[in-house]
Amino acid sequence: MGLTDVGIVAIDIVFALAVVAAVSCLAVLVWATIRERAALSPAWREPAGVFGEAPTARRLSGSRVVTSLQPSAVHHHGAPSS
């Protein structure tokens, strides 16, 4: 086995490791996206315990849902230009 053959094998191993890393990163991103979408979905609910309201519902009730990234004209405070 010559030096060229060792180089070809090394390149193949590095390429295989890169493919495995890319596929695993993609799998983690898909898994995280599915979990996040399920957590934000109104159909997803934690079961209410003995004490009533589910913890997620309590945590989300005090927060506002952002529907637009544009600043509101009502809440926009700008200094007049001179």
RASUL-V982715 format. One record per residue. N is the residue number from 1. SS is DSSP state (alpha for helix, beta for strand, coil for the rest). Layout:
BEGIN
N&SS / N&SS
END
This chain:
BEGIN
1&coil / 2&coil / 3&alpha / 4&alpha / 5&alpha / 6&alpha / 7&alpha / 8&alpha / 9&alpha / 10&alpha / 11&alpha / 12&alpha / 13&alpha / 14&alpha / 15&alpha / 16&alpha / 17&alpha / 18&alpha / 19&alpha / 20&alpha / 21&alpha / 22&alpha / 23&alpha / 24&alpha / 25&alpha / 26&alpha / 27&alpha / 28&alpha / 29&alpha / 30&alpha / 31&alpha / 32&alpha / 33&alpha / 34&alpha / 35&alpha / 36&alpha / 37&alpha / 38&alpha / 39&alpha / 40&alpha / 41&coil / 42&coil / 43&coil / 44&coil / 45&coil / 46&coil / 47&coil / 48&coil / 49&coil / 50&coil / 51&coil / 52&coil / 53&coil / 54&coil / 55&alpha / 56&alpha / 57&alpha / 58&alpha / 59&alpha / 60&alpha / 61&alpha / 62&coil / 63&coil / 64&coil / 65&coil / 66&coil / 67&coil / 68&coil / 69&coil / 70&coil / 71&coil / 72&coil / 73&coil / 74&coil / 75&coil / 76&coil / 77&coil / 78&coil / 79&coil / 80&coil / 81&coil / 82&coil
END
